[in-house]
Amino acid sequence: MKMKMFRNEEEYNKAVVLLEELGDREGFEENEKLVKQFELLSDLIEAYENQHANIHVGNPIEIIKLKMEYLGLKQKDLQPYIGSSGIVSEVLNKKRGLSKGMIRKLSDFLHLDQNLLNTPYNLIEVPTKSAKASNAKAEKNHAISDVQLFAEISSLPANLRQEVSDFVAFLKYKKKQKTAV
């Protein structure tokens, strides 16, 4: 199946719908032809988005988590690319950084540009016992960071990005108004 780059956003949107339909077909994983079509279409969609979308670099770990969620992957699925279950957990919890080898392997496995994963991000320091109690309360109040939110919005189809961004801005405005009173 030979495909060309999309000429406009309408063709891109149709391709996104087709990609979802391919992935949802019964017996998808066992059908080599469907998997190849899915991968080719996914690559074309990614190339179009890279060329036409104004996507800023996000947190590599959040990008990995979003891609895992999209593909229905579990932490154990990353072990061949990162290491033992403990190392995978440390990486996904930002207690250990991604090595160059991990970045290369994950980039191939998740079909992500290495540059997205080779972006600096802050690691979480392991707190002492006394700090854990005070941090637990603060973590309950923190739902999602702006970086996480941006990464999630960036993963949406182009036709929804602006609408969701506007809605988030509205919610932030309302919250600001509520706290000002």
GULOLO-117487 format. One line per 5 residues: number of its first residue (from 1); their letters; for each residue x, y, z negated of N, C-alpha, C, O. Coordinates in steps of 0.05 Angstrom, whole numbers. Atoms other than C-alpha are relative to their C-alpha. Last residue first. Layout:
<nodes>
NUM	A	X,Y,Z,X,Y,Z,X,Y,Z,X,Y,Z ~ ...
</nodes>
This chain:
<nodes>
181	VATKQ	23,-10,15,-261,734,-910,3,-5,-29,-14,2,-45 ~ -3,-28,4,-194,727,-875,-22,11,-18,-19,32,-30 ~ -19,-5,22,-194,652,-884,4,29,-6,13,36,-28 ~ 10,11,25,-258,644,-844,18,5,-23,9,12,-45 ~ 22,-18,9,-235,691,-788,-10,-9,-28,-16,7,-45
176	KKKYK	-12,-25,9,-170,652,-782,-20,19,-11,-15,33,-31 ~ -12,7,25,-209,586,-778,14,26,-12,13,30,-36 ~ 21,3,20,-254,616,-725,12,-6,-27,3,5,-47 ~ 11,-26,5,-194,639,-684,-21,-1,-22,-20,15,-41 ~ -20,-14,16,-160,571,-690,-10,29,-8,-6,38,-30
171	LFAVF	0,12,26,-224,538,-666,20,14,-19,14,19,-42 ~ 25,-9,13,-230,586,-607,0,-11,-29,-7,4,-47 ~ -5,-28,7,-157,573,-588,-24,11,-15,-21,27,-34 ~ -19,0,23,-171,498,-591,5,29,-9,6,34,-33 ~ 16,8,23,-232,508,-545,18,0,-25,9,8,-47
166	DSVEQ	18,-22,8,-192,549,-495,-15,-8,-26,-19,9,-43 ~ -17,-22,11,-137,496,-493,-17,23,-10,-12,34,-32 ~ -7,9,27,-190,441,-483,17,21,-14,14,27,-38 ~ 24,0,17,-220,478,-424,6,-8,-29,-4,5,-47 ~ 7,-27,7,-152,494,-395,-24,1,-18,-25,17,-37
161	RLNAP	-20,-13,17,-128,422,-398,-9,28,-9,-8,34,-33 ~ 9,-3,27,-192,390,-372,19,16,-17,11,26,-38 ~ 26,-14,0,-183,398,-296,-10,4,-29,-28,20,-33 ~ -3,-28,-4,-109,381,-303,-27,15,-2,-28,38,-12 ~ 2,-7,-28,-122,312,-331,-1,30,3,-11,44,-15
156	LSSIE	27,0,-12,-101,308,-404,1,6,30,20,18,39 ~ 5,27,-12,-30,290,-425,-28,-2,13,-34,-22,26 ~ -15,3,-25,-12,363,-435,-5,-26,13,-2,-29,38 ~ 13,-16,-21,-68,371,-486,14,-4,26,1,-6,47 ~ 25,13,-7,-39,314,-527,-15,15,21,-26,2,40
151	AFLQV	-6,25,-14,31,342,-524,-25,-15,8,-27,-25,30 ~ -8,-7,-28,5,411,-542,6,-25,16,-1,-27,39 ~ 24,-8,-14,-32,383,-603,7,7,29,-7,-1,47 ~ 16,24,-5,30,346,-626,-25,7,16,-32,-7,35 ~ -15,15,-20,72,409,-619,-16,-26,7,-18,-32,31
146	DSIAH	4,-13,-26,19,451,-655,15,-16,22,4,-18,45 ~ -17,-24,-4,21,402,-713,-6,11,28,-19,-2,45 ~ -16,4,-24,-37,356,-730,16,26,4,6,48,0 ~ 12,19,-18,-79,344,-793,17,-5,25,23,-29,31 ~ -12,-5,-26,-38,375,-848,-11,-21,19,-3,-44,19
141	NKEAK	11,-25,-11,-80,378,-912,9,6,28,-2,22,42 ~ 29,4,-3,-67,305,-930,-12,24,13,-31,22,29 ~ 5,15,-25,8,316,-917,-30,-5,4,-38,-6,28 ~ -4,-18,-23,11,371,-970,-6,-14,26,-18,-3,44 ~ 22,-18,0,-18,325,-1024,2,19,25,-19,24,38
136	ANSAK	24,15,-7,31,270,-1008,-24,18,2,-40,15,21 ~ 3,1,-29,90,319,-1007,-26,-15,8,-37,-8,29 ~ 9,-26,-9,82,335,-1082,-4,1,30,-22,15,40 ~ 26,-6,11,83,261,-1101,-10,27,10,-33,30,17 ~ 21,16,-13,140,243,-1054,-27,8,-10,-46,11,6
131	ASKTP	9,-16,-23,185,300,-1080,-22,-15,15,-39,-2,27 ~ 15,-24,9,190,267,-1148,-11,16,23,-32,28,21 ~ 26,8,12,208,199,-1118,-16,24,-9,-40,25,-5 ~ -4,14,25,263,228,-1072,-28,-6,-12,-48,4,-2 ~ 2,-15,25,245,247,-1001,6,-18,-25,4,-42,-24
126	VEILN	14,17,19,271,211,-939,0,14,-27,21,18,-39 ~ -17,10,21,289,267,-892,-16,-17,-19,-39,-11,-24 ~ 11,-3,27,246,272,-831,19,-11,-20,28,-34,-18 ~ 5,25,15,283,281,-766,-10,7,-27,-5,28,-38 ~ -8,3,28,275,344,-726,-6,-27,-11,-28,-38,-7
121	YPTNL	22,-2,19,272,342,-651,10,-5,-28,32,-16,-31 ~ -5,-1,29,321,351,-594,-26,2,-16,-45,16,-7 ~ 4,-27,10,298,330,-524,4,0,-31,-5,-18,-44 ~ -26,-9,8,324,268,-489,-1,30,-9,16,46,-2 ~ -8,14,24,256,235,-487,27,10,-11,33,6,-34
116	LNQDL	21,-3,20,225,284,-438,9,-12,-27,3,-2,-48 ~ -2,-27,11,291,287,-399,-21,6,-21,-16,21,-40 ~ -19,0,22,289,212,-390,3,27,-13,8,29,-37 ~ -25,-13,-8,226,220,-347,19,0,-25,10,7,-47 ~ -3,-28,8,174,171,-371,26,11,9,46,-4,11
111	HLFDS	2,-16,-24,152,105,-340,-1,30,-7,-18,45,1 ~ 24,-17,3,142,73,-408,-5,17,24,-25,32,25 ~ 22,16,9,191,15,-396,-26,16,0,-47,6,8 ~ 7,20,-21,241,54,-354,-26,-14,-8,-44,-17,8 ~ 8,-14,-24,242,114,-401,-9,-18,22,-29,-14,35
106	LKRIM	28,-9,3,242,69,-461,-10,15,24,-33,12,32 ~ 18,23,-1,305,33,-437,-29,8,-3,-46,-1,12 ~ 0,12,-27,343,97,-420,-20,-23,2,-36,-24,21 ~ 13,-18,-19,322,132,-484,-1,-12,28,-22,-10,41 ~ 29,2,4,339,72,-527,-14,18,20,-35,9,31
101	GKSLG	9,26,-10,409,69,-496,-30,-3,-3,-44,-13,15 ~ 0,-2,-29,420,144,-507,-10,-26,12,-25,-26,32 ~ -27,1,-12,401,135,-580,-3,2,30,-25,0,41 ~ -2,18,-23,334,159,-608,29,1,11,41,22,14 ~ 1,-12,-27,338,189,-677,2,-21,22,10,-43,18
96	RKKNL	-23,8,-16,321,155,-742,-3,12,28,-25,11,39 ~ -21,3,20,272,178,-796,27,-8,13,47,-7,0 ~ -20,-22,-2,224,205,-744,21,0,-23,31,21,-31 ~ 5,-17,23,168,157,-764,20,23,-3,21,36,-23 ~ 27,-11,-4,170,126,-694,-9,18,-24,-27,34,-21
91	VESVI	1,-18,-23,245,117,-699,-27,14,2,-29,38,5 ~ -15,-24,7,243,88,-770,0,21,23,-2,44,18 ~ 16,-15,20,187,40,-751,15,26,-7,3,47,-8 ~ 23,-12,-15,224,17,-688,-16,18,-19,-23,40,-12 ~ -11,-22,-16,287,7,-730,-22,14,15,-23,38,17
86	GSSGI	-8,-22,18,249,-35,-781,11,24,15,4,47,8 ~ 25,-14,9,215,-76,-727,7,23,-19,-7,43,-17 ~ 17,15,19,284,-93,-698,-25,16,-7,-27,40,-2 ~ -14,17,19,312,-57,-637,-20,-13,-19,-43,-17,-11 ~ -10,-16,22,292,0,-591,17,-17,-19,39,-9,-27
81	YPQLD	-12,-24,-10,277,-29,-522,13,18,-21,29,35,-15 ~ -21,6,-20,262,-102,-538,15,25,10,37,23,20 ~ -24,12,11,227,-79,-602,21,-7,21,45,-3,15 ~ -24,-17,-5,179,-31,-567,26,-13,-10,48,-3,-4 ~ -6,0,-29,122,-81,-561,25,16,7,36,13,29
76	KQKLG	-16,24,-6,125,-93,-637,7,-1,30,27,-14,38 ~ -29,-4,6,103,-21,-647,17,-24,8,39,-20,17 ~ -5,0,29,37,-35,-611,30,4,-5,46,3,14 ~ -24,14,11,19,-18,-540,1,2,-30,-10,21,-42 ~ 9,20,19,-50,0,-512,23,-17,-12,19,-41,-17
71	LYEMK	-5,27,-11,-21,35,-451,-10,-22,-18,-8,-46,-11 ~ 11,1,-26,-52,103,-470,2,-28,12,-16,-38,25 ~ 29,1,3,-36,93,-543,-14,-4,27,-33,-19,29 ~ 7,27,12,36,75,-527,-30,-2,-3,-42,-23,4 ~ -3,20,-22,41,136,-481,-7,-28,-10,-20,-43,4
66	LKIIE	23,-5,-18,14,181,-537,1,-20,23,-20,-31,31 ~ 25,10,13,63,150,-586,-24,4,17,-41,-14,18 ~ -1,29,1,122,160,-539,-26,-12,-12,-37,-30,-1 ~ 5,8,-27,102,233,-527,0,-31,2,-17,-42,16 ~ 29,-3,-4,97,243,-602,-8,-8,29,-29,-19,33
61	IPNGV	14,21,16,166,214,-611,-30,2,5,-43,-19,7 ~ -2,26,-13,195,257,-555,-15,-22,-14,-26,-40,-1 ~ -16,17,18,168,322,-585,1,-28,12,-20,-39,18 ~ 11,5,27,143,366,-529,19,-17,-16,42,-22,-8 ~ -10,24,13,174,396,-467,-11,-2,-28,-12,18,-43
56	HINAH	-24,-5,16,130,446,-433,9,-25,-14,-7,-44,-17 ~ -1,15,24,82,426,-378,27,6,-14,48,3,-3 ~ -18,-15,17,65,478,-326,1,-14,-27,-11,-5,-47 ~ 9,-7,27,34,429,-278,21,15,-15,45,9,-12 ~ 21,-20,0,47,429,-203,-9,9,-28,-20,30,-31
51	QNEYA	-4,-21,-20,113,393,-190,-21,22,-4,-14,46,1 ~ -25,-13,4,116,350,-252,4,24,18,16,44,11 ~ 2,-15,24,42,335,-247,26,15,-6,26,38,-14 ~ 18,-23,-5,48,314,-175,-1,18,-24,1,43,-22 ~ -15,-18,-17,108,269,-191,-16,25,6,-5,47,6
46	EILDS	-21,-13,16,70,238,-249,16,20,16,22,42,7 ~ 14,-19,18,9,225,-206,21,15,-16,19,39,-19 ~ 8,-23,-17,54,194,-152,-14,21,-17,-10,45,-13 ~ -24,-16,-7,89,150,-204,-8,24,17,3,46,13 ~ -10,-13,25,22,127,-233,24,17,6,26,40,-4
41	LLEFQ	18,-22,4,-4,111,-163,8,16,-24,7,41,-24 ~ -5,-19,-21,57,68,-150,-17,25,-3,-7,48,-1 ~ -26,-13,4,52,34,-217,6,21,21,16,43,14 ~ 2,-16,23,-23,20,-209,26,15,-5,26,39,-10 ~ 15,-24,-8,-14,-6,-138,-2,20,-23,1,44,-20
36	KVLKE	-18,-16,-17,42,-52,-163,-15,25,10,-3,46,11 ~ -20,-13,17,-2,-76,-221,18,17,17,25,39,8 ~ 13,-22,15,-61,-88,-174,21,15,-17,21,39,-19 ~ 7,-21,-20,-18,-130,-127,-12,24,-14,-4,47,-8 ~ -25,-14,-7,12,-170,-185,-5,23,19,7,44,17
31	NEEFG	1,-5,-28,-57,-190,-212,24,18,8,23,43,5 ~ -8,24,-14,-46,-221,-281,1,4,31,12,-12,45 ~ -28,7,6,-46,-155,-318,10,-24,16,34,-25,21 ~ -19,-19,-12,-110,-131,-283,29,-9,-4,45,-9,15 ~ -23,15,-10,-151,-193,-299,22,17,11,39,8,27
26	ERDGL	-4,26,14,-214,-152,-304,23,-15,12,25,-17,37 ~ 11,23,-14,-206,-82,-275,7,-26,-16,28,-28,-29 ~ 23,11,14,-195,-26,-326,-11,-26,13,-28,-39,2 ~ -8,11,26,-125,-8,-303,-22,-14,-15,-17,-31,-32 ~ -18,22,-4,-148,-1,-231,8,-13,-26,7,-38,-29
21	EELLV	15,22,-10,-207,42,-250,17,-25,4,9,-47,-3 ~ 15,11,23,-163,87,-292,-17,-24,8,-18,-43,-7 ~ -19,13,18,-115,96,-234,-14,-12,-24,-8,-35,-31 ~ -7,26,-12,-173,109,-186,19,-15,-18,17,-39,-22 ~ 24,18,4,-199,165,-232,6,-28,11,0,-48,-2
16	VAKNY	1,6,29,-129,196,-235,-23,-18,-6,-21,-37,-21 ~ -21,20,6,-123,190,-159,0,-8,-29,4,-31,-36 ~ 10,26,-10,-189,226,-149,20,-22,-6,12,-45,-13 ~ 21,9,18,-163,282,-193,-12,-26,8,-18,-43,-9 ~ -13,9,25,-99,287,-152,-21,-10,-19,-17,-32,-31
11	EEENR	-12,26,-5,-138,289,-87,13,-11,-25,12,-35,-30 ~ 22,18,-4,-180,347,-115,10,-29,6,0,-48,-6 ~ 8,10,27,-117,381,-141,-24,-19,2,-27,-38,-14 ~ 13,-20,16,-88,387,-71,-10,-13,-26,-7,-37,-30 ~ -1,-26,-12,-45,353,-19,-12,22,-17,-5,46,-14
6	FMKMK	26,-12,-2,-30,291,-60,3,28,11,22,43,5 ~ 5,-19,22,36,257,-47,-26,14,6,-34,18,29 ~ -14,-25,-2,31,200,2,-7,18,-24,-26,13,-39 ~ 15,-24,8,12,128,-9,18,24,4,42,23,2 ~ -16,-24,-2,34,63,24,-17,24,-7,-39,27,4
1	M	17,-24,0,0,0,0,18,25,0,31,30,-20
</nodes>
